[in-house]
Amino acid sequence: MNVKNKKLRALCVGGAGYIGSFTARELLNKGFQVAILDNLSTGHRGAIPNGCDFIWGDYGDLTSVTSDLLSGFDVFFLFAGKINVEESMKNPWLYWNENVFKLINFLEILPQKAFIVYSSSAAVYEPQNFPLNEECDKKPVNVYGVTKLAAEDVLLRYCELKELRVVCLRYFNAAGADLEGTHGEDHHPETHFIPSLCLYALGILKDFSIYGDNWPTKDGTCVRDFIHVLDLADAHVKAVDYLVGTDNNFSCFNVGSGCGYSLLEILKCFQKILNRELNISISNPRDGDMPYLVADISKIKSVMGWQPRFGIDTILETAFSWHKKFPNGYRC
Ligand SMILES: NC(=O)c1ccc[n+]([C@@H]2O[C@H](COP(=O)([O-])OP(=O)(O)OC[C@H]3O[C@@H](n4cnc5c(N)ncnc54)[C@H](O)[C@@H]3O)[C@@H](O)[C@H]2O)c1
């Protein structure tokens, strides 16, 4: 594909969701022509940035879109999927269907030589007590991670079949909102730590638990690597620059901050911002959870020239500001 000196046409599949809508906004800012395809199963109309075309309804699912529609785009961002680890342990079939079989269906009708940026996850790795680089063993401990790894493998096969060029971005924990607090995370039910903490502080969630304080970590709670969603969006734009300039047809990159914080440390940072203490309980560990997930981000830094700009304080402040302004999320 000759993409030099032309306005790239991007299709964000799942672009009405959290990470997809932030990326779509960043792509528009960078001069891409952007469309969103979404079945609105977990996404929101209100999250779709002005200036994007929106494909939904009869054609808005990975399984119902047509090859004619797809032929109008140069680069495909694949955010669509199911993301709840606990749910994946209870209903593996749903996760295989949504995250793998529907992806195969979509790849079957994708034009030859398309560029793809795929939303993969840190959940593909075997958890270890040190920062994970891209070569570390892949041994997911939950069904969600198994399906993300299977999806990477499917993409690798289709690279050969259709001469695709694919970048898998393995996100660690996405969090935060835009700096004005007007767009942010809105999942139902909310299972992620930082938005749940914000909703609890605002009195919208009545209870809040940390799952397990007996993990083999510094203070017994899980250690996570939180990455601001604006930094994640920026990594997608850099991934396109990389795809345009490389001959490598399949590659994977971690996208995290490179810093690990225990959940108790996050709680303490958040209480400082609130200037008060929260009453938190400890409950049993969740099925499929991992004690320590922190990224080694040297590869994406050196190959794409990407690096995170926002730290944990900005993540917490922007997330709280969004939830305070929009306690019902996009359903106001
Ligand atoms: N949120 C995180 O911290 C995180 C971490 C690692 C990886 N990821 C990956 O990033 C991606 C996006 O995560 P998110 O937090 O933005 O999730 P999200 O639920 O907010 O967004 C997913 C979007 O995809 C849409 N969708 C789902 N199935 C679809 C289908 N079959 N056809 C069309 N649209 C469909 C939903 O309506 C939603 O708008 C997921 O693939 C997830 O596995 C997320």
The ligand as a Gaussian input file, in Angstrom:
#p B3LYP/6-31G(d) Opt

LIG

0 1
 N       -9.216000      -1.229000      29.559000
 C       -8.026000      -1.784000      29.784000
 O       -7.377000      -1.492000      30.799000
 C       -7.448000      -2.758000      28.798000
 C       -6.239000      -3.403000      29.135000
 C       -5.702000      -4.306000      28.223000
 C       -6.318000      -4.534000      27.007000
 N       -7.496000      -3.911000      26.723000
 C       -8.133000      -4.199000      25.438000
 O       -8.503000      -2.971000      24.845000
 C       -9.714000      -3.101000      24.101000
 C      -10.649000      -1.976000      24.456000
 O      -10.873000      -1.952000      25.867000
 P      -11.854000      -0.867000      26.493000
 O      -11.519000      -0.762000      27.940000
 O      -11.879000       0.359000      25.670000
 O      -13.233000      -1.646000      26.360000
 P      -14.703000      -1.066000      26.045000
 O      -15.656000      -2.144000      26.481000
 O      -14.861000       0.283000      26.640000
 O      -14.708000      -0.942000      24.463000
 C      -14.969000      -1.999000      23.593000
 C      -15.845000      -1.457000      22.480000
 O      -16.055000      -2.480000      21.515000
 C      -17.443000      -2.534000      21.143000
 N      -17.688000      -3.896000      20.691000
 C      -17.578000      -5.042000      21.420000
 N      -17.814000      -6.118000      20.632000
 C      -18.074000      -5.644000      19.378000
 C      -18.362000      -6.264000      18.137000
 N      -18.475000      -7.587000      18.024000
 N      -18.552000      -5.474000      17.049000
 C      -18.468000      -4.116000      17.148000
 N      -18.183000      -3.482000      18.310000
 C      -17.983000      -4.230000      19.415000
 C      -18.177000      -2.131000      22.415000
 O      -19.476000      -1.652000      22.198000
 C      -17.236000      -1.039000      22.960000
 O      -17.554000       0.220000      22.398000
 C      -10.241000      -4.505000      24.397000
 O       -9.957000      -5.324000      23.297000
 C       -9.438000      -4.958000      25.598000
 O       -9.214000      -6.360000      25.585000
 C       -8.077000      -3.036000      27.592000

